[in-house]
Amino acid sequence: MSDNFDPDLIQAIFKLIWSKNALAGTSKKNRPTSANSSALKMSCELLRLFVTEAVQRAAAIAEAEGASKIQATHLERILPQLLLDF
């Protein structure tokens, strides 16, 4: 598994969201038209940091409970605070 997210995948996600916003009637003035390379790299890095932090926090909960695997319930417990922190 790679340590980084694929910039092409992130760009495809952005384009999908932007095209949905365009279909929903979002004005061109408020909608970005393209993403440059540095913005994509920053988005990938932020996403990587977010996922890494989520896994670390969920692992701490799982370890405190004596579990050997992270389960969905561990992630559910850390997500509200994680979202507030980011």
The first five atom37 places (N, CA, C, CB, O) and aatype in JSON, in Angstrom:
{
  "aatype": [12, 15, 3, 2, 13, 3, 14, 3, 10, 9, 5, 0, 9, 13, 11, 10, 9, 17, 15, 11, 2, 0, 10, 0, 7, 16, 15, 11, 11, 2, 1, 14, 16, 15, 0, 2, 15, 15, 0, 10, 11, 12, 15, 4, 6, 10, 10, 1, 10, 13, 19, 16, 6, 0, 19, 5, 1, 0, 0, 0, 9, 0, 6, 0, 6, 7, 0, 15, 11, 9, 5, 0, 16, 8, 10, 6, 1, 9, 10, 14, 5, 10, 10, 10, 3, 13],
  "atom_mask": [
    [1, 1, 1, 1, 1],
    [1, 1, 1, 1, 1],
    [1, 1, 1, 1, 1],
    [1, 1, 1, 1, 1],
    [1, 1, 1, 1, 1],
    [1, 1, 1, 1, 1],
    [1, 1, 1, 1, 1],
    [1, 1, 1, 1, 1],
    [1, 1, 1, 1, 1],
    [1, 1, 1, 1, 1],
    [1, 1, 1, 1, 1],
    [1, 1, 1, 1, 1],
    [1, 1, 1, 1, 1],
    [1, 1, 1, 1, 1],
    [1, 1, 1, 1, 1],
    [1, 1, 1, 1, 1],
    [1, 1, 1, 1, 1],
    [1, 1, 1, 1, 1],
    [1, 1, 1, 1, 1],
    [1, 1, 1, 1, 1],
    [1, 1, 1, 1, 1],
    [1, 1, 1, 1, 1],
    [1, 1, 1, 1, 1],
    [1, 1, 1, 1, 1],
    [1, 1, 1, 0, 1],
    [1, 1, 1, 1, 1],
    [1, 1, 1, 1, 1],
    [1, 1, 1, 1, 1],
    [1, 1, 1, 1, 1],
    [1, 1, 1, 1, 1],
    [1, 1, 1, 1, 1],
    [1, 1, 1, 1, 1],
    [1, 1, 1, 1, 1],
    [1, 1, 1, 1, 1],
    [1, 1, 1, 1, 1],
    [1, 1, 1, 1, 1],
    [1, 1, 1, 1, 1],
    [1, 1, 1, 1, 1],
    [1, 1, 1, 1, 1],
    [1, 1, 1, 1, 1],
    [1, 1, 1, 1, 1],
    [1, 1, 1, 1, 1],
    [1, 1, 1, 1, 1],
    [1, 1, 1, 1, 1],
    [1, 1, 1, 1, 1],
    [1, 1, 1, 1, 1],
    [1, 1, 1, 1, 1],
    [1, 1, 1, 1, 1],
    [1, 1, 1, 1, 1],
    [1, 1, 1, 1, 1],
    [1, 1, 1, 1, 1],
    [1, 1, 1, 1, 1],
    [1, 1, 1, 1, 1],
    [1, 1, 1, 1, 1],
    [1, 1, 1, 1, 1],
    [1, 1, 1, 1, 1],
    [1, 1, 1, 1, 1],
    [1, 1, 1, 1, 1],
    [1, 1, 1, 1, 1],
    [1, 1, 1, 1, 1],
    [1, 1, 1, 1, 1],
    [1, 1, 1, 1, 1],
    [1, 1, 1, 1, 1],
    [1, 1, 1, 1, 1],
    [1, 1, 1, 1, 1],
    [1, 1, 1, 0, 1],
    [1, 1, 1, 1, 1],
    [1, 1, 1, 1, 1],
    [1, 1, 1, 1, 1],
    [1, 1, 1, 1, 1],
    [1, 1, 1, 1, 1],
    [1, 1, 1, 1, 1],
    [1, 1, 1, 1, 1],
    [1, 1, 1, 1, 1],
    [1, 1, 1, 1, 1],
    [1, 1, 1, 1, 1],
    [1, 1, 1, 1, 1],
    [1, 1, 1, 1, 1],
    [1, 1, 1, 1, 1],
    [1, 1, 1, 1, 1],
    [1, 1, 1, 1, 1],
    [1, 1, 1, 1, 1],
    [1, 1, 1, 1, 1],
    [1, 1, 1, 1, 1],
    [1, 1, 1, 1, 1],
    [1, 1, 1, 1, 1]
  ],
  "atom_positions": [
    [[0.84, -1.18, 0.0], [0.0, 0.0, 0.0], [0.88, 1.24, 0.0], [-0.96, 0.0, 1.22], [1.86, 1.31, 0.75]],
    [[0.55, 2.19, -0.82], [1.35, 3.4, -0.95], [1.08, 4.36, 0.21], [1.05, 4.09, -2.28], [-0.01, 4.39, 0.78]],
    [[2.11, 5.15, 0.54], [1.97, 6.15, 1.6], [1.21, 7.38, 1.13], [3.33, 6.55, 2.11], [0.73, 8.16, 1.95]],
    [[1.1, 7.55, -0.16], [0.5, 8.76, -0.71], [-0.77, 8.45, -1.48], [1.5, 9.49, -1.61], [-0.95, 7.34, -1.98]],
    [[-1.64, 9.44, -1.57], [-2.83, 9.32, -2.39], [-2.49, 9.75, -3.8], [-3.99, 10.15, -1.8], [-1.65, 10.63, -4.01]],
    [[-3.14, 9.16, -4.75], [-2.91, 9.45, -6.16], [-3.51, 10.81, -6.51], [-3.5, 8.34, -7.06], [-4.72, 11.0, -6.39]],
    [[-2.68, 11.76, -6.95], [-3.21, 13.08, -7.31], [-4.26, 13.02, -8.41], [-2.07, 13.99, -7.75], [-5.19, 13.83, -8.42]],
    [[-4.13, 12.07, -9.33], [-5.12, 11.95, -10.4], [-6.49, 11.55, -9.84], [-4.66, 10.92, -11.45], [-7.52, 12.01, -10.32]],
    [[-6.48, 10.7, -8.83], [-7.73, 10.3, -8.18], [-8.38, 11.49, -7.47], [-7.48, 9.15, -7.18], [-9.58, 11.71, -7.58]],
    [[-7.57, 12.26, -6.75], [-8.09, 13.43, -6.05], [-8.64, 14.44, -7.05], [-6.99, 14.08, -5.17], [-9.69, 15.04, -6.82]],
    [[-7.93, 14.64, -8.16], [-8.4, 15.57, -9.18], [-9.72, 15.09, -9.78], [-7.34, 15.75, -10.28], [-10.61, 15.89, -10.04]],
    [[-9.85, 13.79, -10.0], [-11.1, 13.24, -10.55], [-12.26, 13.46, -9.58], [-10.94, 11.74, -10.86], [-13.37, 13.77, -10.0]],
    [[-11.99, 13.3, -8.29], [-13.03, 13.55, -7.28], [-13.44, 15.02, -7.29], [-12.54, 13.14, -5.87], [-14.63, 15.34, -7.26]],
    [[-12.44, 15.92, -7.33], [-12.75, 17.35, -7.39], [-13.6, 17.67, -8.62], [-11.44, 18.18, -7.4], [-14.59, 18.39, -8.51]],
    [[-13.21, 17.15, -9.77], [-13.95, 17.44, -11.0], [-15.38, 16.93, -10.91], [-13.25, 16.82, -12.2], [-16.31, 17.59, -11.38]],
    [[-15.55, 15.76, -10.3], [-16.9, 15.21, -10.14], [-17.76, 16.14, -9.29], [-16.83, 13.81, -9.51], [-18.91, 16.42, -9.64]],
    [[-17.21, 16.61, -8.18], [-17.95, 17.52, -7.3], [-18.25, 18.82, -8.01], [-17.15, 17.79, -6.0], [-19.37, 19.33, -7.93]],
    [[-17.27, 19.37, -8.71], [-17.48, 20.63, -9.41], [-18.53, 20.5, -10.5], [-16.17, 21.13, -10.01], [-19.35, 21.4, -10.69]],
    [[-18.52, 19.37, -11.21], [-19.52, 19.21, -12.26], [-20.92, 19.03, -11.66], [-19.16, 18.0, -13.16], [-21.9, 19.51, -12.23]],
    [[-21.02, 18.34, -10.52], [-22.32, 18.23, -9.84], [-22.8, 19.59, -9.38], [-22.22, 17.26, -8.65], [-23.99, 19.89, -9.47]],
    [[-21.89, 20.42, -8.87], [-22.27, 21.76, -8.44], [-22.73, 22.6, -9.64], [-21.09, 22.46, -7.74], [-23.66, 23.39, -9.52]],
    [[-22.08, 22.41, -10.78], [-22.47, 23.16, -11.97], [-23.87, 22.75, -12.42], [-21.45, 22.93, -13.11], [-24.67, 23.59, -12.82]],
    [[-24.16, 21.45, -12.34], [-25.49, 20.98, -12.72], [-26.55, 21.46, -11.75], [-25.51, 19.46, -12.8], [-27.71, 21.65, -12.12]],
    [[-26.16, 21.66, -10.49], [-27.11, 22.1, -9.47], [-27.33, 23.61, -9.53], [-26.61, 21.71, -8.09], [-28.19, 24.14, -8.81]],
    [[-26.57, 24.3, -10.37], [-26.81, 25.72, -10.55], [-25.86, 26.63, -9.79], [0.0, 0.0, 0.0], [-26.14, 27.82, -9.65]],
    [[-24.75, 26.1, -9.31], [-23.77, 26.94, -8.64], [-23.21, 27.92, -9.65], [-22.64, 26.09, -7.99], [-22.87, 27.54, -10.78]],
    [[-23.1, 29.16, -9.26], [-22.6, 30.17, -10.19], [-21.13, 29.93, -10.5], [-22.8, 31.57, -9.62], [-20.38, 29.42, -9.68]],
    [[-20.74, 30.32, -11.7], [-19.34, 30.15, -12.12], [-18.4, 30.97, -11.25], [-19.18, 30.54, -13.59], [-17.24, 30.61, -11.07]],
    [[-18.91, 32.06, -10.73], [-18.08, 32.93, -9.92], [-17.58, 32.23, -8.65], [-18.86, 34.19, -9.55], [-16.46, 32.49, -8.21]],
    [[-18.39, 31.36, -8.06], [-18.04, 30.69, -6.81], [-17.43, 29.3, -7.02], [-19.26, 30.57, -5.96], [-17.07, 28.64, -6.04]],
    [[-17.32, 28.85, -8.26], [-16.87, 27.5, -8.53], [-15.49, 27.52, -9.17], [-17.87, 26.76, -9.42], [-15.3, 28.18, -10.19]],
    [[-14.52, 26.8, -8.58], [-13.21, 26.73, -9.21], [-13.3, 25.98, -10.54], [-12.2, 26.05, -8.28], [-14.08, 25.04, -10.67]],
    [[-12.52, 26.4, -11.53], [-12.59, 25.77, -12.84], [-11.53, 24.7, -13.03], [-12.45, 26.82, -13.92], [-11.74, 23.76, -13.8]],
    [[-10.42, 24.81, -12.36], [-9.38, 23.79, -12.48], [-8.53, 23.82, -11.23], [-8.5, 24.02, -13.75], [-8.54, 24.79, -10.46]],
    [[-7.81, 22.74, -11.03], [-6.93, 22.65, -9.86], [-5.5, 22.52, -10.37], [-7.31, 21.44, -8.94], [-5.22, 21.71, -11.25]],
    [[-4.62, 23.32, -9.81], [-3.24, 23.21, -10.24], [-2.52, 22.12, -9.47], [-2.52, 24.55, -10.07], [-3.06, 21.56, -8.52]],
    [[-1.32, 21.83, -9.88], [-0.56, 20.71, -9.33], [-0.27, 20.87, -7.84], [0.74, 20.55, -10.08], [-0.39, 19.91, -7.08]],
    [[0.1, 22.06, -7.4], [0.42, 22.25, -5.98], [-0.81, 22.12, -5.1], [1.08, 23.61, -5.76], [-0.72, 21.63, -3.98]],
    [[-1.96, 22.56, -5.59], [-3.19, 22.42, -4.82], [-3.57, 20.94, -4.69], [-4.35, 23.2, -5.49], [-4.03, 20.51, -3.63]],
    [[-3.36, 20.18, -5.74], [-3.64, 18.74, -5.67], [-2.69, 18.05, -4.71], [-3.52, 18.11, -7.07], [-3.1, 17.17, -3.95]],
    [[-1.42, 18.43, -4.72], [-0.46, 17.83, -3.8], [-0.82, 18.14, -2.36], [0.96, 18.33, -4.11], [-0.71, 17.28, -1.49]],
    [[-1.24, 19.38, -2.11], [-1.64, 19.76, -0.76], [-2.88, 19.01, -0.32], [-1.88, 21.26, -0.68], [-2.98, 18.58, 0.83]],
    [[-3.82, 18.84, -1.23], [-5.04, 18.1, -0.9], [-4.71, 16.64, -0.59], [-6.05, 18.18, -2.06], [-5.26, 16.06, 0.35]],
    [[-3.83, 16.06, -1.38], [-3.42, 14.67, -1.13], [-2.73, 14.55, 0.22], [-2.48, 14.17, -2.25], [-2.97, 13.6, 0.97]],
    [[-1.87, 15.5, 0.54], [-1.15, 15.46, 1.81], [-2.11, 15.64, 2.99], [-0.06, 16.55, 1.85], [-1.98, 14.94, 4.0]],
    [[-3.05, 16.55, 2.87], [-4.04, 16.75, 3.94], [-4.88, 15.5, 4.14], [-4.95, 17.95, 3.61], [-5.16, 15.11, 5.27]],
    [[-5.3, 14.88, 3.05], [-6.06, 13.64, 3.14], [-5.23, 12.54, 3.79], [-6.53, 13.2, 1.74], [-5.75, 11.78, 4.61]],
    [[-3.95, 12.44, 3.44], [-3.07, 11.44, 4.03], [-2.93, 11.66, 5.52], [-1.71, 11.48, 3.36], [-2.99, 10.71, 6.3]],
    [[-2.74, 12.91, 5.92], [-2.62, 13.23, 7.35], [-3.9, 12.91, 8.11], [-2.25, 14.69, 7.53], [-3.86, 12.4, 9.22]],
    [[-5.03, 13.22, 7.51], [-6.32, 12.96, 8.14], [-6.52, 11.46, 8.37], [-7.47, 13.52, 7.28], [-6.91, 11.04, 9.46]],
    [[-6.25, 10.67, 7.35], [-6.43, 9.21, 7.45], [-5.43, 8.62, 8.46], [-6.25, 8.54, 6.08], [-5.79, 7.75, 9.24]],
    [[-4.19, 9.1, 8.43], [-3.18, 8.61, 9.37], [-3.59, 8.9, 10.8], [-1.82, 9.26, 9.07], [-3.48, 8.04, 11.67]],
    [[-4.06, 10.1, 11.05], [-4.51, 10.48, 12.4], [-5.71, 9.65, 12.83], [-4.86, 11.98, 12.44], [-5.79, 9.24, 13.99]],
    [[-6.64, 9.41, 11.91], [-7.82, 8.6, 12.24], [-7.41, 7.18, 12.62], [-8.79, 8.57, 11.05], [-7.93, 6.62, 13.59]],
    [[-6.49, 6.61, 11.88], [-6.04, 5.25, 12.17], [-5.31, 5.2, 13.51], [-5.13, 4.72, 11.05], [-5.51, 4.27, 14.29]],
    [[-4.47, 6.19, 13.77], [-3.73, 6.2, 15.04], [-4.67, 6.34, 16.23], [-2.71, 7.36, 15.05], [-4.51, 5.65, 17.24]],
    [[-5.66, 7.21, 16.12], [-6.61, 7.38, 17.23], [-7.47, 6.13, 17.43], [-7.51, 8.6, 16.97], [-7.73, 5.72, 18.56]],
    [[-7.91, 5.54, 16.32], [-8.71, 4.32, 16.43], [-7.88, 3.18, 17.0], [-9.29, 3.93, 15.05], [-8.4, 2.36, 17.76]],
    [[-6.6, 3.11, 16.64], [-5.72, 2.08, 17.18], [-5.54, 2.24, 18.68], [-4.35, 2.12, 16.48], [-5.48, 1.25, 19.41]],
    [[-5.46, 3.47, 19.14], [-5.33, 3.72, 20.58], [-6.58, 3.24, 21.33], [-5.09, 5.22, 20.86], [-6.47, 2.66, 22.41]],
    [[-7.75, 3.47, 20.75], [-9.0, 3.0, 21.37], [-9.03, 1.47, 21.38], [-10.24, 3.56, 20.6], [-9.38, 0.85, 22.38]],
    [[-8.67, 0.88, 20.25], [-8.67, -0.58, 20.15], [-7.7, -1.19, 21.15], [-8.32, -1.03, 18.72], [-8.01, -2.19, 21.79]],
    [[-6.53, -0.6, 21.28], [-5.52, -1.09, 22.22], [-6.01, -0.98, 23.66], [-4.2, -0.32, 22.04], [-5.78, -1.87, 24.47]],
    [[-6.67, 0.12, 23.96], [-7.19, 0.32, 25.32], [-8.25, -0.73, 25.67], [-7.78, 1.73, 25.47], [-8.41, -1.1, 26.83]],
    [[-8.96, -1.2, 24.65], [-9.98, -2.23, 24.88], [-9.41, -3.64, 24.8], [-11.09, -2.07, 23.87], [-10.12, -4.61, 25.07]],
    [[-8.15, -3.76, 24.44], [-7.52, -5.07, 24.33], [-7.79, -5.77, 23.0], [0.0, 0.0, 0.0], [-7.53, -6.96, 22.87]],
    [[-8.3, -5.03, 22.02], [-8.57, -5.62, 20.7], [-7.29, -5.62, 19.86], [-9.7, -4.85, 19.96], [-6.44, -4.74, 20.01]],
    [[-7.17, -6.6, 18.99], [-5.99, -6.69, 18.14], [-6.23, -6.07, 16.76], [-5.56, -8.14, 17.98], [-5.28, -5.88, 16.0]],
    [[-7.49, -5.76, 16.45], [-7.83, -5.16, 15.16], [-8.7, -3.93, 15.38], [-8.55, -6.17, 14.24], [-9.48, -3.87, 16.33]],
    [[-8.54, -2.97, 14.5], [-9.4, -1.78, 14.53], [-10.72, -2.15, 13.86], [-8.72, -0.56, 13.81], [-10.75, -2.7, 12.76]],
    [[-11.81, -1.84, 14.54], [-13.13, -2.12, 13.99], [-13.87, -0.81, 13.76], [-13.94, -3.05, 14.95], [-13.44, 0.25, 14.2]],
    [[-14.98, -0.91, 13.07], [-15.77, 0.29, 12.73], [-16.19, 1.06, 13.98], [-17.01, -0.11, 11.93], [-16.25, 2.28, 13.95]],
    [[-16.48, 0.36, 15.06], [-16.9, 1.04, 16.28], [-15.79, 1.92, 16.85], [-17.35, 0.03, 17.33], [-16.07, 2.96, 17.45]],
    [[-14.55, 1.51, 16.67], [-13.43, 2.33, 17.14], [-13.35, 3.64, 16.33], [-12.08, 1.55, 17.02], [-13.13, 4.71, 16.88]],
    [[-13.55, 3.52, 15.02], [-13.54, 4.72, 14.18], [-14.73, 5.62, 14.49], [-13.56, 4.33, 12.69], [-14.61, 6.85, 14.5]],
    [[-15.88, 5.01, 14.75], [-17.08, 5.8, 15.06], [-16.87, 6.63, 16.32], [-18.3, 4.89, 15.23], [-17.4, 7.74, 16.43]],
    [[-16.12, 6.11, 17.25], [-15.91, 6.84, 18.51], [-14.96, 8.03, 18.35], [-15.37, 5.91, 19.56], [-15.1, 9.03, 19.04]],
    [[-13.99, 7.91, 17.45], [-13.0, 8.99, 17.33], [-13.38, 10.04, 16.29], [-11.64, 8.41, 16.99], [-12.85, 11.15, 16.32]],
    [[-14.28, 9.72, 15.38], [-14.58, 10.65, 14.29], [-15.11, 12.02, 14.71], [-15.56, 10.03, 13.39], [-14.65, 13.02, 14.16]],
    [[-16.04, 12.12, 15.66], [-16.51, 13.47, 16.01], [-15.39, 14.4, 16.48], [-17.56, 13.38, 17.1], [-15.31, 15.55, 16.04]],
    [[-14.53, 13.91, 17.36], [-13.44, 14.75, 17.84], [-12.41, 15.01, 16.73], [-12.76, 14.1, 19.04], [-11.86, 16.1, 16.64]],
    [[-12.15, 14.01, 15.91], [-11.21, 14.18, 14.8], [-11.68, 15.27, 13.85], [-11.03, 12.85, 14.05], [-10.89, 16.11, 13.41]],
    [[-12.96, 15.25, 13.52], [-13.49, 16.28, 12.63], [-13.42, 17.67, 13.24], [-14.93, 15.96, 12.26], [-13.17, 18.66, 12.54]],
    [[-13.64, 17.75, 14.55], [-13.51, 19.04, 15.24], [-12.05, 19.52, 15.26], [-14.04, 18.94, 16.68], [-11.79, 20.72, 15.16]],
    [[-11.12, 18.6, 15.39], [-9.71, 18.96, 15.42], [-9.2, 19.43, 14.06], [-8.89, 17.79, 15.88], [-8.34, 20.31, 13.99]],
    [[-9.72, 18.85, 12.99], [-9.26, 19.24, 11.66], [-10.05, 20.43, 11.2], [-9.38, 18.08, 10.65], [-9.83, 20.93, 10.09]]
  ]
}
